[in-house]
Amino acid sequence: MTASEQGLQDIAEQVDRAIAAAERLEPEARAAAGALRAALEQFHKVGLTTIVARLKADPRGKQLLFDLVDEPEVRALLSLHGLIRASATSDAVPPPPLPAAPPPPKPAPISAVIPLSALKARGSATPAPRVEQGWLPGPALEEIAETRPYRLDVRDTSLVLVRQGGRVQAYRNECAHQGLPIDGGLIDRESGTITCPWHGFRFDCATGECLTAPHVQLEAVPSRVDGGIVHVKVE
């Protein structure tokens, strides 16, 4: 293991400890910590997107960018923010072309916090979605892109929703590798996989099976689409 890779491993372990500490906080403090993390990640992403765009605009800069993504710390950082396609292949394989920077993530809909049945407008002719005991309403199906995982926080549990056409699979927002959040990962529609942004572990979107290390998999949570609304069942 190189010094660079060892440094990344140390940082990953620090992240593990910080996440574990945050999970022990009171709900209000945990929510504040999560909001701070999201704001900092978005701040970094805006700056990195500008840097990548400027480098891509110049042939010399583009070549330099391709050289930089061979460095594990640079590749991990750009993959985390969705600026390059994460890969579980060998470092000897040239990195794929850089795609256009994705749009900033949509804020979580109010339906993730307040049941949609409580939001029915007065006089509306649209019936409220059917909600059975134990099932919690989440976002509308159309709010979930097929190219990006959707994060949903319910009952102090963080979930990630993955859409394939009219079907949605729900998993706990924890990579089976080290338990790090996977909601920042990349979805490949052609292969039907989601790649963890931290260490490049790939999972089957439909089953949660890990294709990088077959002995582990994402933890599935019951989900269904009812009346165009995604519902999840969290114990």
C-alpha positions, -999 to 999 in steps of 0.1 A, spaced: 0 0 0 14 34 -10 17 63 14 -12 80 -5 -34 50 -1 -25 47 35 -35 83 40 -69 76 24 -74 46 47 -66 67 77 -90 94 66 -117 68 60 -113 54 95 -116 90 109 -148 94 89 -161 61 104 -154 73 139 -170 107 133 -201 91 118 -203 67 148 -200 96 172 -227 116 153 -251 86 155 -249 88 193 -260 125 194 -295 136 202 -318 138 172 -317 176 170 -279 176 172 -276 148 147 -298 166 122 -277 198 126 -245 178 120 -260 162 89 -271 197 76 -236 210 82 -220 181 63 -244 185 34 -237 223 32 -199 217 33 -201 190 6 -221 213 -17 -196 242 -11 -167 219 -21 -186 205 -51 -192 240 -65 -155 248 -64 -144 215 -78 -170 217 -106 -155 251 -116 -119 237 -115 -128 206 -136 -147 228 -161 -118 251 -166 -93 222 -170 -115 205 -195 -118 237 -216 -80 236 -223 -64 207 -241 -34 209 -218 -57 211 -188 -77 181 -199 -45 160 -201 -34 172 -167 -69 163 -154 -66 128 -168 -32 125 -151 -46 137 -118 -74 112 -116 -48 85 -115 -40 97 -80 -62 78 -56 -70 108 -34 -80 129 -64 -101 101 -79 -118 95 -46 -126 132 -41 -140 137 -76 -160 104 -75 -175 115 -41 -189 146 -58 -201 128 -89 -176 146 -112 -161 113 -126 -175 79 -129 -163 57 -100 -147 25 -110 -136 -7 -93 -111 -15 -120 -73 -15 -117 -54 18 -115 -37 7 -148 -69 12 -167 -72 48 -181 -100 68 -164 -132 73 -185 -140 107 -200 -153 132 -176 -191 137 -179 -207 170 -175 -211 181 -139 -245 168 -126 -271 193 -113 -271 200 -75 -293 175 -56 -328 185 -50 -337 192 -13 -356 165 4 -394 170 -2 -416 179 27 -432 145 23 -401 130 37 -409 146 70 -447 152 70 -471 125 59 -487 134 25 -521 127 39 -517 158 61 -509 180 31 -541 174 11 -554 207 0 -589 218 9 -614 211 -19 -589 190 -38 -605 162 -58 -573 141 -57 -576 113 -31 -549 110 -5 -526 80 -11 -534 49 8 -513 45 39 -513 13 59 -500 8 94 -462 5 94 -458 20 59 -444 55 57 -449 78 26 -418 92 9 -413 111 -23 -433 109 -55 -419 84 -80 -412 112 -105 -390 129 -80 -365 100 -81 -341 101 -110 -329 68 -125 -294 81 -127 -290 92 -90 -298 76 -57 -324 94 -36 -318 99 2 -348 96 25 -345 100 63 -374 86 83 -376 77 120 -340 85 126 -331 60 98 -313 71 66 -324 52 35 -314 53 -1 -340 48 -29 -329 34 -63 -353 36 -92 -354 14 -122 -384 24 -144 -415 21 -123 -399 1 -95 -380 14 -65 -357 -5 -42 -350 8 -7 -318 1 12 -303 14 44 -279 42 35 -248 22 45 -223 7 22 -217 -30 31 -180 -23 30 -175 1 59 -210 14 66 -203 48 50 -233 66 33 -239 55 -2 -264 82 -12 -236 101 -30 -229 71 -53 -233 68 -90 -259 47 -108 -251 30 -141 -284 24 -159 -270 1 -185 -255 -23 -160 -281 -17 -133 -255 -10 -106 -247 16 -80 -211 24 -71 -202 36 -36 -184 70 -37 -160 61 -10 -141 30 -21 -157 21 -54 -177 -10 -42 -204 -19 -68 -239 -32 -60 -268 -46 -80 -296 -20 -78 -323 -46 -79 -310 -70 -52 -283 -51 -33 -258 -78 -40 -222 -66 -39 -204 -73 -72 -170 -63 -58 -171 -85 -28 -199 -111 -33 -201 -122 3 -217 -89 14 -247 -69 2 -268 -38 10 -295 -42 37 -329 -40 19 -359 -23 34 -395 -31 22 -407 -5 -4 -436 -1 -28 -451 25 -51 -488 33 -44 -506 60 -62 -474 74 -76 -459 77 -41 -431 57 -28 -437 41 6 -412 24 29 -416 1 59 -391 8 87 -392 -13 119 
